[in-house]
Amino acid sequence: MKKITAFLVALGATFILSACGGEETKEGISETENSKSEKDQSEQGELEKFEGTVEHIHGLGYTDVDGVTFASHEGLKIYREGQWWETPYHKNDYMGFNAVKGGMYVSGHPGETSDLPNPVGLQKGRAGEEGLDHLGFRGESDFHLLGVGYENEAVYLLNDSPDEELETGFYRSFDKGETFEPFRAENLPEDLFQLAVHPIREKVVAAAAKTGVFLSEDAGETFKRISEKGQASGLTFTENSLYFGLLQNGAAFKKYGLGSEEMETVPLPEFGEDAVLYSALSPGEDVIVIYTMNGSSYSTEDEGETWKQFLEEGTVTR
């Protein structure tokens, strides 16, 4: 049985992290300074101004609200245009989170004010709206290893303990979580950290493991390693590429061409002893956002030549 490994444990104390690359500034994505009210009411829902710390992140991405959404143990935090916001809804402890076009798929545990069962199973909703659609496994399963395609909404997951609906193992759904079927996951190693699904091609799925990045083009039946060996993380697909973090003697951020099979190195900010934990690309693929092991976040609009920091070890920056 494959085992989900906590990323921080998998890194080990023997690694000396270093990353050289793009110029760094402590600013935000497409910085535009303007005065805003404490609440932002728009067609995307109501958001509240947020000040505090952003910690215990288990995913990030672009949902139905403008900006990049971070899934934390205390709900959803949104960063856009130099300011931090939070939604008054969905203040749950997210262990599995995937942004999709127009919303999100989530798993985890209910917050203190929630009436959801524990665990919440698999739910779908919109970050800017109240309410979640129950897809299954309520009160039974908590999916840490969960991948969903941004446009096709193909779902891949690991059920690490049997419940009333699924035995232990890997499962996929091509009907937005209505029904599931098992897949073999041949050649996948143990110590998995993350799954990611291609936004359009529902049979293309990647896995981040302690020994590298593994890619499948047959709906998870068989995988092959496409990276060098090392702790992999930060998977995110575009139509033609797969981005990921890789930790060997130091931290790196890679871009793999799905057609060409060419590997490029994307420069990282000079963040010392740190590494990429999660990454996301804007819908237009013009902004890359990374969240790091030490709780910092950066964005780049030029493929890593320059980076802007907007979260420093959990503390929001302006």
KAZIZI-V503959 format. One record per residue. N is the residue number from 1. SS is DSSP state (H for helix, E for strand, - for the rest). OMEGA is omega in whole degrees, -180 to 180 (NA if undefined). NEAR is the number of other ideal C-beta (glycine too) atoms within 8 Angstrom. Layout:
n:ss:omega:near
N:SS:OMEGA:NEAR
N:SS:OMEGA:NEAR
This chain:
n:ss:omega:near
1:-:178:5
2:-:-176:11
3:-:174:7
4:E:179:10
5:-:174:11
6:-:-173:6
7:H:-177:11
8:H:178:6
9:H:-177:7
10:H:-179:11
11:H:179:10
12:-:-176:6
13:-:-175:3
14:-:-178:4
15:-:170:8
16:-:-174:7
17:-:171:11
18:-:179:8
19:-:177:14
20:-:179:6
21:-:-170:10
22:-:175:12
23:E:-175:6
24:E:171:12
25:E:-180:8
26:-:179:8
27:-:-177:8
28:-:180:13
29:-:177:15
30:-:-171:7
31:-:172:9
32:-:-177:6
33:-:174:4
34:-:180:5
35:-:179:2
36:-:178:6
37:-:-180:5
38:-:176:4
39:E:179:8
40:E:-180:10
41:E:-179:4
42:E:179:5
43:-:179:3
44:-:179:8
45:E:-177:13
46:E:176:9
47:E:179:14
48:E:178:11
49:E:-178:12
50:-:171:10
51:-:-178:5
52:-:-180:5
53:E:177:6
54:-:-172:13
55:-:175:8
56:-:-179:6
57:-:178:13
58:-:177:12
59:-:176:12
60:E:180:14
61:E:-178:13
62:-:-176:10
63:-:180:13
64:-:178:11
65:-:178:12
66:-:-180:5
67:-:-180:11
68:E:-176:14
69:E:177:15
70:E:179:14
71:E:-176:12
72:E:175:13
73:-:-178:7
74:-:177:7
75:E:-173:11
76:E:176:14
77:E:-175:12
78:E:176:17
79:E:175:14
80:E:174:10
81:-:174:10
82:-:-179:11
83:E:178:10
84:E:179:11
85:E:170:14
86:E:176:11
87:E:177:15
88:-:-178:7
89:-:170:11
90:-:179:10
91:-:-178:11
92:-:179:13
93:E:-174:9
94:E:175:15
95:E:173:11
96:E:-177:16
97:E:174:16
98:E:174:12
99:E:174:13
100:E:-180:13
101:-:180:6
102:-:179:6
103:E:-175:12
104:E:169:16
105:E:-174:17
106:E:172:17
107:E:-180:17
108:E:-175:13
109:E:-178:10
110:-:174:10
111:-:-176:10
112:-:-177:4
113:-:-176:4
114:-:175:8
115:-:177:3
116:-:176:10
117:-:180:8
118:-:-3:7
119:-:-173:13
120:-:-178:16
121:-:178:15
122:E:-177:17
123:E:176:13
124:E:179:12
125:E:177:12
126:-:-176:10
127:-:-176:16
128:-:-178:12
129:-:179:9
130:-:175:3
131:-:177:6
132:E:176:10
133:E:-178:7
134:E:179:8
135:E:178:12
136:E:171:8
137:-:179:13
138:-:179:10
139:-:-176:7
140:-:-170:9
141:-:178:12
142:-:-172:11
143:-:175:13
144:-:-178:11
145:-:-172:12
146:E:177:16
147:E:-179:14
148:E:178:12
149:-:-173:13
150:-:-180:11
151:-:-177:8
152:-:-180:11
153:-:170:10
154:-:-174:11
155:E:173:15
156:E:-179:14
157:E:171:14
158:E:172:14
159:E:-172:14
160:-:172:8
161:-:-175:6
162:-:174:6
163:-:-176:9
164:-:-176:3
165:-:-175:7
166:-:170:11
167:-:175:6
168:-:178:8
169:E:-180:9
170:E:-179:13
171:E:177:13
172:E:177:15
173:E:177:12
174:-:177:5
175:-:174:6
176:-:174:8
177:-:179:12
178:-:179:6
179:-:-179:5
180:-:174:10
181:E:-178:7
182:E:169:9
183:-:-168:11
184:-:-177:8
185:-:-180:11
186:E:180:7
187:-:175:9
188:-:178:10
189:-:171:10
190:-:178:8
191:-:177:11
192:E:180:16
193:E:-170:13
194:E:169:12
195:E:174:15
196:E:-176:12
197:E:178:17
198:-:-175:13
199:-:-176:11
200:-:-176:8
201:-:-170:8
202:-:-179:11
203:-:180:9
204:-:-177:12
205:E:180:15
206:E:178:16
207:E:175:15
208:E:-177:14
209:E:178:14
210:-:-177:10
211:-:175:9
212:E:-180:12
213:E:-178:17
214:E:-175:14
215:E:175:13
216:E:175:16
217:-:179:6
218:-:175:7
219:-:174:9
220:-:179:12
221:-:178:9
222:E:179:8
223:-:171:12
224:E:179:8
225:E:-178:10
226:-:-178:11
227:-:167:13
228:-:178:6
229:-:-180:7
230:-:178:10
231:E:-179:11
232:E:-178:18
233:E:170:16
234:E:-179:15
235:E:169:16
236:E:-178:12
237:E:157:14
238:-:-179:10
239:-:-173:7
240:-:-174:6
241:E:172:10
242:E:175:15
243:E:177:16
244:E:172:18
245:E:179:15
246:E:-179:16
247:E:174:14
248:-:172:8
249:-:176:4
250:-:-178:9
251:E:177:14
252:E:176:11
253:E:-170:17
254:E:175:14
255:E:-177:12
256:E:178:16
257:E:-175:11
258:-:178:10
259:-:-177:5
260:-:-174:5
261:-:177:8
262:-:-179:6
263:E:176:10
264:E:174:8
265:E:177:8
266:E:180:12
267:-:178:10
268:-:173:16
269:-:179:10
270:-:-174:8
271:-:172:12
272:-:-177:7
273:-:-177:6
274:-:-180:11
275:-:179:13
276:E:178:15
277:E:177:12
278:E:175:11
279:E:178:16
280:E:174:12
281:E:177:12
282:-:-179:10
283:-:177:6
284:-:179:5
285:-:-180:6
286:-:178:5
287:-:173:11
288:E:176:13
289:E:174:14
290:E:172:15
291:E:-170:14
292:E:-180:13
293:-:-178:10
294:-:174:8
295:-:176:11
296:-:180:13
297:E:-177:13
298:E:174:14
299:E:176:14
300:E:176:13
301:-:-179:9
302:-:176:7
303:-:172:8
304:-:178:13
305:-:174:8
306:E:-180:11
307:E:176:14
308:E:180:14
309:E:178:14
310:E:174:14
311:E:-176:14
312:E:-180:8
313:-:176:7
314:-:-179:9
315:E:-179:7
316:E:179:11
317:-:-177:9
318:-:NA:5
